[in-house]
């Protein structure tokens, strides 16, 4: 079985090194070019209150996001940016060097710094920050996404980003833990205008926020529990081990893929259950015009919480406090599919390729 490669998730035990500036320069090289501050890949733009940009000390520009109304009070996100130093890559745009969350009186409630790359002849690195309201049945908060971009970069099926939730608990605004790193992102169907909606309530005090997570050949839907009363995040499915160890495996819904294609008539093997001992596999013909639906993924996942209490003041370790979640490296992926009305489970590399599923490059 081909190794399922997840950028950063399997190595979260050394996440401080991963997100260090030196590591970002040499090992984390997404193929995306730096966006403007208010634009994040595949995500709608953030609600902004945009007076003419003010000028901050040191030639930085100040960007205002908000207001975000939470528990009857308004909050603002202030981003200080600098122009990207392109070097020979000739990249353009801004890079975020610091983020502050303030209340209506201007009091700074939270701050995070990001490294700034001076001119380099070989590559161009930048940071982007997006903020939007997170609304659920049981509560409302602020959802912030951090992204690192580098050019040139190695191709990957899903960009890796960091997500952090903020809210009000016992009258005090603060983060619901450290940022979480994931190779994937939010599901577009829950984005509505200037906010992001929780998928569903879980009980009287929590909602589920769903992420798409790259699993090597498909994108599974990973639900995260947002507890508004305790101000905590956790896996919404018990099979994802919260202690940091891998789960034995859990079934997840799969994001539909409308770009599957086969070059000629072929076949795949489908088992009745996700176990080769469950019965003889059924050889199922796949044609160029076959209707293929991805239904369920069974794979081991991992949830890693950071022990850091607050972000570092050192911008070279701007996300050294991060945790994360995703598929465990070397996991055996079972995928339930429907091909022209016939359903079954597949898991071999040969069958994944025959069905035209994407894979890491």
N, C-alpha and C positions, 0 to 999 in steps of 0.2 A: 504494500500500500504506500503510495507516494506520500511523503511528508507534507502535512498541512502547515503552511507557513503563515503565521500571524505576526505582523510587525509589532514588536514591543510587548504583546500580551504574554507570550511564554517566558519573557525575560523580565517580568515586572519585579522580580526579586532584586533586580539591580536597576530599578527604574531611575534612581538618582543619576546613574551614569548615562542612561539612555537619553534623558532630557537635558543633560549638560550641554553647554554650547559647543564644546569640542566634539561631542558625540553627534550632535545634530549636523555639524559640518561634514563629518566623514561617513556616517552610517544612515542617517535619516534624510532621504533625498526624494521627496514626492515630485511628481512630474508637473504639478500645477504651478502656474506663474503667480506672482503676488497679486492679490486682488486689492481693490480699494478697501478702506476700513469697514464700510458698511456692507460689503458683499462677501458671502461665504459660499463655497462650492455647494451647489444643489439646494441651498437654503434661501428662502425669501428674505428680503431686506428687513432690517430692524426698524422699529418705530423710532423716529428721531425727532428731537426738537432742535432745529438747525439754524441758529443765528449765524452770521458770518464767523468763520473760525477765528478764535482768538490766538494770539501768539504767546507761547510760553517761553520761559528762560531757555537759553541754549539753542535757539533756532527751532524749537519744537512747535508743532501746531496742536491745538487743543480741539478735540472732537467731542460733541455732546450727544449722548444717547438717552432718550427718555422724554417725558417722565414715565416711570413705571409705578402704577398705583397698586400697593400691596397692603392689606390690612388697614386701609383707610389713610395711608401715608404715601407720599411720592418719593421715589428714589431715582437717582440719575447715575449714569455711567460716563465717566470722563476718560477719554483715551488721548494720551500724548503720542504723537507720531513724528517720525523723521522720514525724509526721502531715502529710498533704497539706493545703496551704492552699487551700481550695476557691474563695474568691471567690464571684462570682455563679453559677458553674457548679454549686456545691453538691456537688462530688465529695468522696468520703470514702476512707479507707484510709491506707496507709503508703507512703512513698517511700524507697528506699535512698539513703543519702548516702555510704556507704563499704563496701567489701568487702575482707576479709583472708582469705588461706589460711594456716593454721597447721599445724604438726606436732603430735604428741602432747604435746610438752613446752611448747607454747604459743608457739614461735618463729614469728614472722611471715615467711613465705616469699614472699608476693606481696600487693600492695595496689593497689586502684584506688578513686578518689574520684568522686563524682557530684554535680552541682549541686543545690542546694536552692532552690526558688522560694518567695520570700516571697509574702504574699497579693497577688493580682492580681484586678482586677474583670472581666477579659475572658476569661481562660483558666486552666486548671489543668494543670500538668505534673508527671510523676512518673517514677521509675525502678524497675524490678524486676529481680531477679537470681535465676536458678535454677541449681542444681548437681546433677549426678548422675554415677554411675559410667559410664564408657564401656568396654565390654568387647568384645574381638575375639579371633580365633583366635591372633594373635601377640602380643597385649599388652593392657594395661589402663591406663586413665587417668581423668582427671576432665574432664567436659564442662560448661562454664559458658556460660549464655546471659544476655545483657544486653538489656533492652527499655526503650524510652522510650514513654511514653503522654501524650497530650494531649487535652484536651476544651475547647471543641469541636474537631472534627477533620474533615478531608475523607475521604470513603469511599475505600477501596482494596480490591482483590480479595485481596491478601495483605499481612499486616503485615510490616514491616521490622524485623529484629532482628540482633544480633551474637552470634557463637559463637566460643568459644575453648577449645582443648584443652590440658590439662596432663598431664605424665607424668614418669617417672623415666628419665633417661639417664645411664649411667655412675655410678649411685648418687646422682644429684642431681635433686631435684624442681624442675620449672620449666615455663614455657609453651612450647608448640610453635608459636612465632611469635605475632604480634599477633592480636586478634580479627578475624573475617571478617564483613563485612556482607552480608546477603542478604535479598531480598524473597521471603520464603517461610519455610521451617522444616524441622524433622525429620519423617520419615515415621513415622506412628503405629504402623505394624505392627512396628517394631523396638523399641518401648518395652515393657519387661518389668519390672513391679513398680517397683523403685527404681533401675533402670539403663537404659541405652540400648545396644543391641547393634549392632555393625558388621554391614554387609550380607553381607560375604564376605571371605576372605583374598585378597590380590593376589599375594603371594609369601611368602618365608620370614620377612620382617620387617615387612610392612605389611598393613593392612586397609582396606577401602573403607567409608566412612560416607556414606550417601545423604541428600540434601536435596531437598525439593520447591522449585522455583524458578518464579516467575511469568514466563510468556513472552508475555503479551499476550492470548492466547485460551485458554491451557491451562497446566497446571503440569507442567513436565518434571522428570525425576529426574536430579539432578546428583551424580555420585559424587566424593567427595574422598578422596585417598590419605592415610592416617595412617601415617607411617613411625615405628615405635616405637623403632628403633635409633638413628636420627639426630635424632629429635625434631622432625620437619618435616611440614608439610601441603603438598599439591600437587594439581592436577587429576589424576583417575584416568584420564582419556582424553586421549590425545596431541593431539587436535585443539583442545583448549583451550590457547591459547598462554600459557605461564607467564611470558613476558617482559613482559606487560602489554598487548600489542596484541591486537586481536580475532582469533579463529580464522576460518578460511575457512568453517566450518560443520561441525557434527557431529550425528550422530543420537543422540537420547536417548529412553529410554522415557518414557511419559506417565502421570501419575496418572489413574486412571479418574474420570470425572465422571458421577454418577448423576442429575444434575439437568438434563440437556439436554432441551429441549422446543421444539416448533414449533407455531405457532398454526394452521397449515393445511397441506394437501399442497403441497409445493414440490420443488425439485430442486437438486442441487449438481453441480459439475463435478469429476470425478476423473481425474487424469493417471496414466499407468502408472508414472512415475518423477517425482522432484522436479525437473522441468525441463519447461517448456512445449514444448520441442522434442522431447520424448521420444515424442510421438505425439498423436493427437487425443484430447481429453478425453471421458470417458464421462459423459453426463448420467444421474444416479442419483436416482431419486425418493425423497423423504423424507416419511414420513407421521407422524401424531401418535404412532402406536404402533410406529414403526420401532425396531429394535434397533441402537444406535449404539455402537461401541467406538472409543476413541482409542488408537492403537497406537504411533506414533513421531513425534517432532518433529525436524525438521532446521532448525537455526538457528545463527547465529554467537554464540559466548559469549566472555566475557572474565574473566580472573583477574588481580586486582590485589593485589600484595604491598606492605605498608607498609615503608618504610625505617627507621621509628622503632624504637629498641631497647627502649624501656620506656614504660609509660603516663606521662602528664604528671601532675605533682603538682597542677596547677591543675584543680579540678573542672569549670570551665567548658569544658575540653577533655578530658573524661573518656575519650573514644574517638577522640582525635586521632591515635592510632597505628594505627588500623584499616585493613585492606585489604578485599577483598571479591571476590565473583564473581557472575555473572549473565548475562543476555542483553544483547547490545550494542544500544543504541538505533538505531532505523531499520533493524534487521535484517529480512530477508525470511523470514518463517516459512512453512515447508512442514509440513503435518500429514498423516500417513498415518492413514486411518480405515477402518473396516469398517461398512458400512450394509446391514443385512439380508443379510449374507454376501458383499457385493461390496466389494472393497478397492481403494483408490487414494489418490493424493496431492492435497491441495487447498491453496490458499494465498491466494486473493483475499478481501478484506474482505466482499464480497457473499456468497460461499459460507460464510464463517465465521458470518455473521449468519443465513443461511438454516438452518444446522444448529443454531442456538440456543446457540452457544458464548458463554461469558462474555467480557466485555471491560472495560477500564478505564473508569471513569466520568468 
